[in-house]
């Protein structure tokens, strides 16, 4: 039993209107679902993805008025965004610079050309070449040319103080494979360890940076809330729930998020993970051609739509 890769990543924004402008206008992603946090209906939950809203392409945000993240270990420290080739990477660096975004130099990291940058709230991101990404699912209304559009997320980098318990958990409980190490560009004393899922590749990797000298991170705006791992169907989703229970891993139990089915738990260094199914998908409640154009509320909250809409600020 293997995860097929990364499903989505969920982060926190304290300025959701500017967040939408950046991720759709500057990064050119499609807003495929404008919904609400199902556990906090006063907050938006926005989902940005490729033209189809494909699993593995989603970067999502909770609309929470929080102080900025205090960076440190026990956190998800950087999110990779994949593009097709070196020409696209160079195009993106020039594009982001023109948009006023501070960007790092293009360099090779773990055998891939990449550069780092941050969104306006300090969300740490990287663009990298993923030659194996395939043609992707472009969005015709994106301001980004089709050939340069972001193909999906991955790899995702975690920062931990102690590798051993996380290594055991990823390999023995989650069936990942530790495949290689590389130098940590921010801390040459320690390596970054690469864990692979399914068929492997950038869309199916977690990179674990060991950084014991950092303080413990404190969640906030500009930080990541959790990373979701991709499982294809309810049968395997159920098997993962049983596996976590058998391993005595404290978890949320099965949760129906309507667009996918979820299960939450923490690895030993405290980082929050989710398991999410590929389906039903974002077109379950609105046409594929008009995803994200209206507020979507899951059926169990539909009776409260008027109340919910009244409590949300326009974006």
C-alpha positions as CSV (number, residue, x, y, z in Angstrom):
1,X,0.0,0.0,0.0
2,X,1.5,3.3,-1.2
3,X,0.5,6.9,-1.4
4,X,0.6,8.0,-5.1
5,X,2.1,11.4,-4.1
6,X,1.2,14.8,-2.6
7,X,-2.5,15.7,-2.7
8,X,-2.5,19.3,-1.5
9,X,-1.0,21.7,0.9
10,X,-2.9,24.0,3.2
11,X,-1.5,27.2,4.5
12,X,-2.7,30.3,6.4
13,X,-3.4,33.8,5.1
14,X,-4.4,36.9,7.2
15,X,-5.1,38.9,4.0
16,X,-7.2,36.6,1.8
17,X,-8.1,39.2,-0.7
18,X,-4.4,40.0,-1.5
19,X,-3.7,36.2,-1.3
20,X,-6.3,35.6,-4.1
21,X,-4.8,38.4,-6.2
22,X,-1.3,36.9,-5.9
23,X,-2.0,33.3,-6.5
24,X,-4.4,33.8,-9.4
25,X,-2.9,37.1,-10.8
26,X,0.9,36.6,-10.3
27,X,1.2,32.8,-10.1
28,X,-1.6,32.3,-12.6
29,X,-3.3,29.4,-10.7
30,X,-7.0,28.8,-11.1
31,X,-9.3,29.4,-8.1
32,X,-11.1,26.0,-8.4
33,X,-13.1,26.2,-5.1
34,X,-14.2,29.2,-3.1
35,X,-15.5,27.6,0.0
36,X,-15.4,27.9,3.8
37,X,-13.4,26.2,6.5
38,X,-15.8,23.5,7.5
39,X,-14.7,23.7,11.1
40,X,-14.7,27.5,11.2
41,X,-17.4,28.8,8.9
42,X,-16.5,32.5,9.5
43,X,-13.3,31.9,7.4
44,X,-12.9,31.2,3.7
45,X,-11.0,28.2,2.4
46,X,-9.7,28.9,-1.0
47,X,-8.3,26.2,-3.3
48,X,-5.8,27.2,-6.1
49,X,-4.9,24.5,-8.7
50,X,-4.3,23.7,-12.3
51,X,-6.9,24.1,-15.0
52,X,-8.8,20.9,-13.9
53,X,-8.3,21.1,-10.2
54,X,-6.3,18.0,-10.3
55,X,-5.2,16.2,-7.1
56,X,-1.6,17.1,-6.6
57,X,-1.9,20.6,-7.9
58,X,-3.7,22.2,-5.0
59,X,-2.4,25.0,-2.8
60,X,-5.1,26.0,-0.4
61,X,-5.5,28.7,2.3
62,X,-7.4,29.2,5.5
63,X,-8.5,32.8,6.0
64,X,-7.4,33.3,9.6
65,X,-6.5,36.5,11.2
66,X,-3.3,35.4,12.9
67,X,0.0,37.0,13.7
68,X,2.8,36.1,11.3
69,X,4.3,32.6,11.7
70,X,7.3,32.3,14.0
71,X,9.6,30.2,11.9
72,X,11.4,27.2,13.3
73,X,11.5,23.5,13.4
74,X,8.5,21.2,13.7
75,X,7.0,22.8,10.6
76,X,6.6,22.6,6.9
77,X,9.2,25.0,5.7
78,X,9.0,25.3,1.9
79,X,6.6,24.2,-0.8
80,X,7.9,23.3,-4.3
81,X,5.9,24.4,-7.4
82,X,6.8,22.4,-10.6
83,X,7.4,23.8,-14.1
84,X,8.2,22.0,-17.3
85,X,11.8,23.0,-18.2
86,X,14.7,25.4,-17.7
87,X,13.2,28.0,-20.1
88,X,10.1,28.2,-17.9
89,X,12.1,28.5,-14.8
90,X,14.0,31.5,-16.3
91,X,10.8,33.0,-17.5
92,X,9.3,32.7,-14.0
93,X,12.3,34.4,-12.4
94,X,12.0,37.4,-14.7
95,X,8.2,37.5,-14.3
96,X,8.3,37.5,-10.5
97,X,11.0,40.1,-10.4
98,X,8.8,42.4,-12.6
99,X,5.9,41.8,-10.2
100,X,8.1,43.1,-7.3
101,X,8.8,39.7,-5.8
102,X,12.2,39.1,-4.3
103,X,13.7,36.0,-5.9
104,X,16.7,33.8,-5.2
105,X,19.3,32.8,-7.8
106,X,18.7,29.8,-10.0
107,X,20.8,26.9,-8.6
108,X,20.9,23.1,-8.6
109,X,19.3,21.5,-5.5
110,X,18.9,17.7,-5.3
111,X,19.7,17.4,-9.0
112,X,17.0,19.9,-10.1
113,X,17.2,23.5,-11.2
114,X,15.3,25.7,-8.7
115,X,15.0,29.1,-7.1
116,X,13.3,30.2,-3.9
117,X,10.9,33.1,-3.3
118,X,8.1,34.1,-0.9
119,X,4.6,35.3,-1.3
120,X,3.6,38.7,0.2
121,X,2.9,37.2,3.6
122,X,6.2,35.3,3.8
123,X,5.0,31.9,2.6
124,X,8.1,30.1,1.5
125,X,8.0,28.7,-2.0
126,X,10.3,27.4,-4.6
127,X,9.9,26.9,-8.4
128,X,11.7,24.0,-9.9
129,X,12.1,22.1,-13.1
130,X,10.3,18.8,-13.2
131,X,11.0,17.3,-16.7
132,X,8.8,14.3,-15.8
133,X,5.8,16.4,-15.0
134,X,4.0,15.6,-18.3
135,X,2.0,18.1,-20.3
136,X,-0.1,19.3,-17.4
137,X,-3.6,20.8,-17.4
138,X,-3.4,24.4,-18.4
139,X,-6.0,27.0,-17.6
140,X,-7.0,29.0,-20.6
141,X,-7.9,32.1,-18.6
142,X,-4.6,32.2,-16.7
143,X,-2.4,35.3,-17.2
144,X,0.6,32.9,-17.5
145,X,1.4,31.4,-21.0
146,X,0.3,27.8,-21.2
147,X,3.8,26.5,-21.6
148,X,5.0,28.2,-18.4
149,X,2.0,27.4,-16.1
150,X,2.7,25.6,-12.8
151,X,2.1,21.9,-13.2
152,X,1.6,21.0,-9.5
153,X,3.1,21.0,-6.0
154,X,6.2,19.1,-4.8
155,X,8.5,18.4,-3.2
156,X,7.4,19.7,0.2
157,X,10.2,20.3,2.8
158,X,9.7,19.6,6.5
159,X,12.0,20.9,9.3
160,X,12.5,18.6,12.3
161,X,14.7,18.7,15.3
162,X,15.2,14.9,15.5
163,X,15.3,12.8,12.3
164,X,15.1,9.3,13.9
165,X,11.4,9.2,15.0
166,X,10.2,10.9,11.8
167,X,12.3,8.5,9.7
168,X,10.7,5.5,11.5
169,X,7.2,6.9,11.1
170,X,7.5,7.8,7.4
171,X,9.1,4.4,6.5
172,X,7.4,2.0,8.9
173,X,4.0,3.5,9.2
174,X,3.5,5.4,6.0
175,X,5.5,3.0,3.7
176,X,7.7,5.7,2.3
177,X,11.2,5.0,1.0
178,X,14.3,7.0,2.1
179,X,16.0,7.4,-1.3
180,X,18.9,9.9,-0.9
181,X,20.3,12.9,1.0
182,X,21.7,16.2,-0.1
183,X,23.3,19.2,1.6
184,X,21.0,21.7,3.3
185,X,21.6,25.0,1.6
186,X,20.6,26.9,4.7
187,X,22.5,24.8,7.2
188,X,25.5,22.9,5.8
189,X,26.1,21.1,9.1
190,X,23.0,18.9,8.5
191,X,21.6,17.1,5.4
192,X,18.2,17.0,3.9
193,X,16.7,13.5,3.6
194,X,14.4,12.6,0.7
195,X,11.5,10.3,1.2
196,X,9.6,9.0,-1.9
197,X,6.1,7.6,-2.4
198,X,4.5,5.6,-5.2
199,X,6.3,6.0,-8.5
200,X,8.5,8.7,-7.1
201,X,9.5,12.0,-8.6
202,X,9.1,15.6,-7.4
203,X,5.3,15.3,-7.1
204,X,5.7,12.4,-4.7
205,X,8.5,13.5,-2.3
206,X,8.9,14.8,1.2
207,X,12.3,16.4,2.0
208,X,13.1,16.4,5.7
209,X,15.7,19.0,6.9
210,X,17.2,18.2,10.3
211,X,17.6,21.6,12.1
212,X,17.9,21.0,15.9
213,X,19.4,24.5,16.5
214,X,16.2,26.2,15.4
215,X,13.5,27.2,17.9
216,X,10.1,25.5,17.8
217,X,7.9,27.0,15.1
218,X,4.7,28.8,16.1
219,X,1.8,28.6,13.6
220,X,0.6,31.8,12.0
221,X,0.0,33.8,8.8
222,X,2.5,33.0,6.1
223,X,3.0,29.5,7.5
224,X,1.7,26.1,6.5
225,X,-1.1,24.3,8.4
226,X,-0.7,20.8,7.0
227,X,0.3,18.7,4.0
228,X,-2.0,16.1,2.5
229,X,-0.9,12.7,1.0
230,X,-2.8,11.3,-2.0
231,X,-4.6,8.0,-2.0
232,X,-6.7,6.9,-5.0
233,X,-10.0,5.6,-3.5
234,X,-12.1,4.9,-0.5
235,X,-10.8,1.3,-0.2
236,X,-7.2,2.4,0.3
237,X,-8.4,5.3,2.4
238,X,-10.1,2.8,4.7
239,X,-7.0,0.6,4.8
240,X,-4.9,3.6,5.9
241,X,-7.3,4.4,8.7
242,X,-7.0,0.8,9.9
243,X,-3.2,0.9,9.6
244,X,-3.0,4.1,11.7
245,X,-5.3,2.6,14.4
246,X,-3.3,-0.6,14.4
247,X,-0.1,1.4,14.9
248,X,-1.8,3.3,17.7
249,X,-1.3,6.6,15.9
250,X,-3.8,9.2,17.3
251,X,-5.9,10.5,14.4
252,X,-9.1,12.3,13.6
253,X,-11.0,9.3,12.3
254,X,-12.6,9.5,8.9
255,X,-13.9,12.9,7.8
256,X,-16.0,13.6,4.7
257,X,-14.9,16.9,3.2
258,X,-17.3,16.5,0.3
259,X,-14.6,17.1,-2.3
260,X,-12.4,14.4,-0.9
261,X,-12.3,12.2,2.2
262,X,-9.8,13.1,4.9
263,X,-7.9,11.7,7.8
264,X,-5.6,13.8,10.0
265,X,-2.7,12.8,12.3
266,X,0.7,14.2,13.4
267,X,4.1,12.7,12.9
268,X,6.4,12.4,15.9
269,X,7.9,15.9,15.6
270,X,4.4,17.4,15.6
271,X,3.8,18.2,11.9
272,X,0.2,17.8,10.8
273,X,-0.5,15.4,7.9
274,X,-3.7,14.5,6.1
275,X,-4.6,11.6,3.9
276,X,-7.0,12.6,1.1
277,X,-8.7,10.7,-1.6
278,X,-8.6,11.7,-5.3
279,X,-12.3,12.0,-5.5
280,X,-15.1,13.0,-5.7
281,X,-13.3,16.1,-6.9
282,X,-14.2,19.8,-7.2
283,X,-16.8,19.4,-9.9
284,X,-19.1,17.5,-7.6
285,X,-21.1,20.7,-6.9
286,X,-20.5,23.1,-9.8
287,X,-19.7,22.7,-13.5
288,X,-16.1,22.2,-14.4
289,X,-16.1,25.2,-16.6
290,X,-17.1,27.6,-13.8
291,X,-15.2,26.2,-10.8
292,X,-14.6,28.7,-8.0
293,X,-16.9,31.4,-9.4
294,X,-19.5,31.2,-6.5
295,X,-19.3,30.3,-2.8
296,X,-19.5,26.5,-2.4
297,X,-20.9,25.2,0.8
298,X,-21.0,21.4,1.5
299,X,-24.4,19.9,1.8
300,X,-24.4,19.6,5.6
301,X,-23.9,23.4,5.9
302,X,-26.2,24.4,3.0
303,X,-29.1,25.3,5.4
304,X,-26.8,27.9,7.0
305,X,-25.7,29.5,3.6
306,X,-27.3,32.9,4.3
307,X,-25.8,33.1,7.7
308,X,-22.4,32.0,6.4
309,X,-22.4,34.4,3.5
310,X,-23.3,37.3,5.8
311,X,-20.3,36.5,8.0
312,X,-17.8,36.6,5.1
313,X,-16.1,39.7,3.8
314,X,-16.1,40.2,0.0
315,X,-12.9,39.1,-1.8
